[in-house]
């Protein structure tokens, strides 16, 4: 795998790069929308679960995820601008697909144990993405770190809710 120095941007056309940014934002939006399809009323379901004392209120998830999705899209776009599509972006796509799958598993199907297993796989995929991004564009990797931290927290919360509601 060729590693491109951080100060060697790929040649991208002026308008093309902004359309690509819109494409990355759309991909993240689609993942979020797919994840949310058919799981209306998740705030009520979340509130009805036995939860650990450290569980955040349901209203916090929307703003946090909105910010995280923006940074995920920006990170993917920055890597694309540097090296185009390759292993780093394939890992980015994989973690995004896993992100979309978690919400229907947890809320739609109520499969807390399976959702926990899936979020662990997603956590690993995010880690792989961060490592690959680090090799080609460190600021993009850094943009992924809050997401990885939040998924770490979400995995602990998922596990706790699974245990409390089994």
Secondary structure as GFF3:
##gff-version 3
##sequence-region A 1 166
A	DSSP	alpha_helix	14	36	.	.	.	ID=ss1
A	DSSP	alpha_helix	42	48	.	.	.	ID=ss2
A	DSSP	alpha_helix	59	83	.	.	.	ID=ss3
A	DSSP	alpha_helix	87	103	.	.	.	ID=ss4
A	DSSP	pi_helix	104	108	.	.	.	ID=ss5
A	DSSP	alpha_helix	112	136	.	.	.	ID=ss6
A	DSSP	alpha_helix	138	164	.	.	.	ID=ss7
###
